[in-house]
């Protein structure tokens, strides 16, 4: 199966009241592990890379790996640029063959975010590639960017409506209390904000900073309108756990494939759990 865009995935999720899992992949082993989980759970999947990850190899390397995974898969696979850091980066992703991009103008003023997002969304529309945007502040820090602290963590529903109408973005990441990275206190999703934004806009909504958020909170957010759920930090933790555990037991090992296999196994088991939870929400209605 060829790579697909996220448009049908997310519209189907929106109509079916479930969510698609979006998982950040850091290397070949991550790609293989996420695909294995998607196949086992028979779930559509979004694999995504951040600008920081791309710097280690290049858009073309990750495109090549995920394209190969999609061609082997029996489930839909999309390749998404997560937290695209500017117009040029998004254009590079379009040209490389990414089937979805995010332009993150959330650190800009409202008007500047609209202008930047519209420029990318217009290009995406011309190329039939969906464009995710972000409005509001998701706490913590993604990649090597600045931490977001001391600002309201919530997206304003009225601003969200205006933003979507003026930009033409096809999905919207919203601030509802989650945070990138490792939580230092108990995470909390403000469900009333999710519902208010769902009622204000008609595009699929995206939840960032989900690693470490209790499954029941995520499930409730999906019921309330979230259609795409991002996971990154916990995949890194799972891979490292498996890799380091193997090396602790086999310190003389010099074949990197062996500890990597344990890291892959940890990721696959984790992603299977996340996918099963996301898929089951709508079916429970």
C-alpha positions as CSV (number, residue, x, y, z in Angstrom):
1,X,0.0,0.0,0.0
2,X,1.3,3.5,-0.9
3,X,1.6,6.3,1.6
4,X,-1.8,8.0,2.1
5,X,-2.6,11.5,3.4
6,X,-4.2,12.1,6.8
7,X,-7.3,13.7,5.4
8,X,-9.5,10.6,5.1
9,X,-8.0,9.1,8.3
10,X,-9.0,12.0,10.4
11,X,-12.4,12.6,8.7
12,X,-13.3,8.9,9.3
13,X,-12.1,9.3,13.0
14,X,-14.2,12.4,13.4
15,X,-17.3,10.6,12.0
16,X,-16.7,7.5,14.0
17,X,-15.9,9.2,17.3
18,X,-12.5,7.6,17.7
19,X,-8.9,8.9,17.2
20,X,-5.9,8.0,15.1
21,X,-2.6,7.5,16.8
22,X,0.3,9.6,15.6
23,X,3.7,8.4,16.7
24,X,7.0,10.2,16.4
25,X,9.7,7.9,14.9
26,X,13.4,8.5,15.6
27,X,15.1,5.8,13.5
28,X,14.4,2.6,11.5
29,X,13.6,0.5,14.6
30,X,10.9,3.0,15.6
31,X,9.3,2.8,12.2
32,X,9.3,-1.0,12.2
33,X,8.0,-1.2,15.7
34,X,5.1,1.2,15.1
35,X,4.2,-0.6,11.9
36,X,4.1,-3.9,13.7
37,X,1.7,-2.5,16.2
38,X,-0.5,-1.0,13.5
39,X,-0.7,-4.3,11.7
40,X,-1.5,-6.3,14.8
41,X,-4.3,-3.9,15.8
42,X,-5.4,-3.4,12.2
43,X,-5.2,0.4,12.8
44,X,-4.4,3.3,10.5
45,X,-1.3,5.0,11.7
46,X,0.5,8.3,11.3
47,X,4.2,8.3,11.6
48,X,5.7,11.7,12.2
49,X,9.1,13.4,12.5
50,X,10.0,16.7,14.2
51,X,12.6,19.2,12.8
52,X,15.0,18.1,15.5
53,X,14.7,14.4,14.4
54,X,15.0,15.4,10.7
55,X,18.3,17.2,11.5
56,X,19.9,13.8,12.4
57,X,19.4,12.4,8.9
58,X,17.2,14.5,6.6
59,X,13.6,14.4,5.3
60,X,14.6,12.1,2.5
61,X,15.9,9.4,4.8
62,X,12.7,9.3,6.9
63,X,10.5,9.5,3.8
64,X,12.4,6.5,2.4
65,X,11.9,4.4,5.6
66,X,8.2,5.2,6.1
67,X,7.4,4.8,2.4
68,X,9.0,1.3,2.5
69,X,6.9,0.6,5.6
70,X,3.7,1.7,3.9
71,X,4.4,-0.4,0.9
72,X,4.6,-3.5,3.1
73,X,1.6,-2.6,5.2
74,X,-2.0,-3.8,5.0
75,X,-3.2,-0.7,6.9
76,X,-3.1,3.0,5.9
77,X,0.1,4.7,6.8
78,X,0.7,8.5,6.6
79,X,3.9,10.5,7.0
80,X,3.5,13.7,8.9
81,X,5.9,16.6,9.6
82,X,5.3,17.4,13.3
83,X,5.8,21.0,14.5
84,X,7.0,22.4,11.2
85,X,9.2,25.3,12.1
86,X,8.5,27.7,9.3
87,X,7.2,28.0,5.7
88,X,10.5,26.7,4.2
89,X,10.5,23.5,6.2
90,X,7.0,22.7,5.2
91,X,7.8,23.3,1.5
92,X,10.7,21.0,1.9
93,X,8.4,18.3,3.4
94,X,5.9,18.8,0.5
95,X,8.6,18.4,-2.1
96,X,10.1,15.3,-0.4
97,X,6.8,13.5,-0.4
98,X,5.4,13.9,3.1
99,X,1.7,13.3,3.0
100,X,0.8,15.6,5.8
101,X,2.5,18.6,7.5
102,X,2.0,20.7,10.6
103,X,2.9,24.4,10.6
104,X,3.5,25.5,14.1
105,X,2.9,29.3,14.4
106,X,1.7,29.1,18.0
107,X,4.7,31.1,19.2
108,X,3.7,34.0,17.0
109,X,1.0,36.6,17.6
110,X,-2.5,35.6,16.6
111,X,-2.3,37.6,13.3
112,X,1.2,36.4,12.4
113,X,0.1,32.8,13.1
114,X,-2.9,33.2,10.8
115,X,-0.7,34.7,8.0
116,X,2.0,31.9,8.3
117,X,-0.6,29.1,8.6
118,X,-2.6,30.4,5.6
119,X,0.5,30.5,3.4
120,X,1.3,26.9,4.2
121,X,-2.4,25.8,4.0
122,X,-2.7,27.4,0.5
123,X,0.3,25.5,-0.7
124,X,-0.9,22.3,0.8
125,X,-4.3,22.7,-0.9
126,X,-2.6,23.1,-4.2
127,X,-0.7,19.9,-3.7
128,X,-3.6,17.9,-2.1
129,X,-1.7,17.6,1.2
130,X,-3.5,18.3,4.5
131,X,-2.1,20.9,6.8
132,X,-2.4,20.8,10.6
133,X,-2.0,24.1,12.6
134,X,-1.7,25.0,16.3
135,X,-3.5,27.6,18.2
136,X,-2.9,28.1,21.9
137,X,0.0,27.0,24.0
138,X,0.9,23.4,24.7
139,X,3.2,23.5,27.7
140,X,6.7,22.1,28.1
141,X,8.9,22.0,25.0
142,X,8.9,20.1,21.8
143,X,12.3,19.2,20.3
144,X,14.9,21.8,21.0
145,X,12.5,24.7,21.0
146,X,11.8,27.0,24.0
147,X,9.7,25.8,26.8
148,X,6.2,27.3,27.0
149,X,5.5,28.4,30.6
150,X,3.5,31.1,32.4
151,X,0.9,31.6,29.7
152,X,-2.8,30.4,29.5
153,X,-2.7,26.8,28.4
154,X,-6.1,26.9,26.8
155,X,-7.1,27.7,23.2
156,X,-9.9,30.2,23.0
157,X,-12.9,28.7,21.1
158,X,-13.9,32.0,19.4
159,X,-10.3,32.5,18.3
160,X,-10.2,28.9,17.0
161,X,-13.3,29.5,14.9
162,X,-11.8,32.6,13.3
163,X,-8.4,31.0,12.9
164,X,-9.8,28.0,11.0
165,X,-12.0,30.1,8.8
166,X,-9.2,32.5,7.9
167,X,-6.4,30.0,7.4
168,X,-8.0,27.0,5.7
169,X,-6.1,24.6,7.8
170,X,-7.5,21.0,7.7
171,X,-6.9,20.1,11.4
172,X,-6.1,22.0,14.5
173,X,-3.9,21.2,17.5
174,X,-5.3,22.9,20.6
175,X,-4.1,23.8,24.0
176,X,-6.2,22.0,26.6
177,X,-3.8,21.6,29.5
178,X,-1.3,19.0,28.2
179,X,2.4,19.5,28.0
180,X,5.3,18.2,25.8
181,X,8.0,16.2,27.4
182,X,7.9,14.5,30.8
183,X,5.2,15.7,33.3
184,X,6.4,16.9,36.6
185,X,2.9,17.1,38.1
186,X,-0.4,15.2,37.4
187,X,-1.6,16.0,33.9
188,X,-5.1,17.3,33.4
189,X,-7.1,17.8,30.2
190,X,-9.7,20.5,30.5
191,X,-12.6,18.6,28.8
192,X,-14.9,21.7,28.7
193,X,-12.4,23.4,26.4
194,X,-12.2,20.4,24.0
195,X,-16.0,20.4,23.8
196,X,-16.3,24.2,23.3
197,X,-13.7,24.1,20.4
198,X,-15.4,21.1,18.8
199,X,-18.6,23.0,18.8
200,X,-16.9,26.1,17.3
201,X,-15.0,24.5,14.4
202,X,-15.6,21.7,11.9
203,X,-12.1,20.5,11.3
204,X,-10.6,17.5,13.2
205,X,-8.9,18.4,16.5
206,X,-5.4,17.2,17.6
207,X,-4.1,16.5,21.1
208,X,-0.3,17.1,21.6
209,X,1.7,16.3,24.7
210,X,-0.1,13.0,25.4
211,X,2.7,10.9,26.8
212,X,2.0,10.3,30.5
213,X,-1.7,11.4,30.3
214,X,-4.0,8.8,31.9
215,X,-5.8,6.7,29.3
216,X,-9.2,7.6,30.8
217,X,-8.5,11.3,30.2
218,X,-7.5,10.7,26.7
219,X,-10.5,8.6,26.0
220,X,-12.8,11.3,27.4
221,X,-11.0,13.9,25.1
222,X,-11.6,11.6,22.1
223,X,-15.3,11.3,23.0
224,X,-15.4,15.1,23.2
225,X,-13.9,15.7,19.8
226,X,-10.2,14.8,19.6
227,X,-9.4,12.9,16.3
228,X,-5.6,12.7,16.3
229,X,-3.5,11.9,19.4
230,X,0.3,12.5,19.4
231,X,2.8,10.4,21.3
232,X,6.5,11.0,21.3
233,X,8.3,11.0,24.7
234,X,7.0,7.7,25.9
235,X,8.2,5.9,22.7
236,X,11.7,7.2,23.4
237,X,11.5,6.0,27.0
238,X,10.2,2.6,25.9
239,X,13.0,2.1,23.3
240,X,15.7,3.2,25.8
241,X,14.3,0.9,28.5
242,X,14.4,-2.2,26.3
243,X,17.8,-1.3,24.8
244,X,19.5,-0.5,28.2
245,X,18.0,-3.6,29.9
246,X,19.5,-5.8,27.3
247,X,22.9,-4.2,27.5
248,X,22.8,-4.5,31.3
249,X,22.3,-8.2,31.0
250,X,24.7,-8.6,28.1
251,X,27.5,-6.1,28.6
252,X,29.8,-7.8,26.2
253,X,27.3,-7.5,23.3
254,X,28.6,-5.6,20.3
255,X,25.8,-6.3,17.9
256,X,23.5,-3.3,18.1
257,X,20.6,-5.2,16.5
258,X,20.1,-7.3,19.6
259,X,19.5,-4.5,22.1
260,X,17.6,-2.6,19.4
261,X,15.2,-5.6,19.0
262,X,14.3,-5.3,22.7
263,X,13.7,-1.6,22.3
264,X,11.5,-2.3,19.3
265,X,9.5,-4.9,21.3
266,X,8.9,-2.3,24.1
267,X,7.6,0.3,21.5
268,X,5.4,-2.2,19.8
269,X,3.7,-3.3,23.0
270,X,3.2,0.3,24.1
271,X,1.8,1.4,20.7
272,X,-0.6,-1.6,20.6
273,X,-2.1,-0.4,23.9
274,X,-2.4,3.1,22.8
275,X,-4.0,2.2,19.5
276,X,-6.4,-0.2,21.1
277,X,-7.6,2.5,23.5
278,X,-8.0,5.1,20.8
279,X,-9.9,2.7,18.5
280,X,-12.2,1.5,21.2
281,X,-13.7,4.8,22.2
282,X,-16.2,5.2,19.3
283,X,-17.1,1.5,19.5
284,X,-18.1,1.9,23.1
285,X,-20.7,4.5,22.3
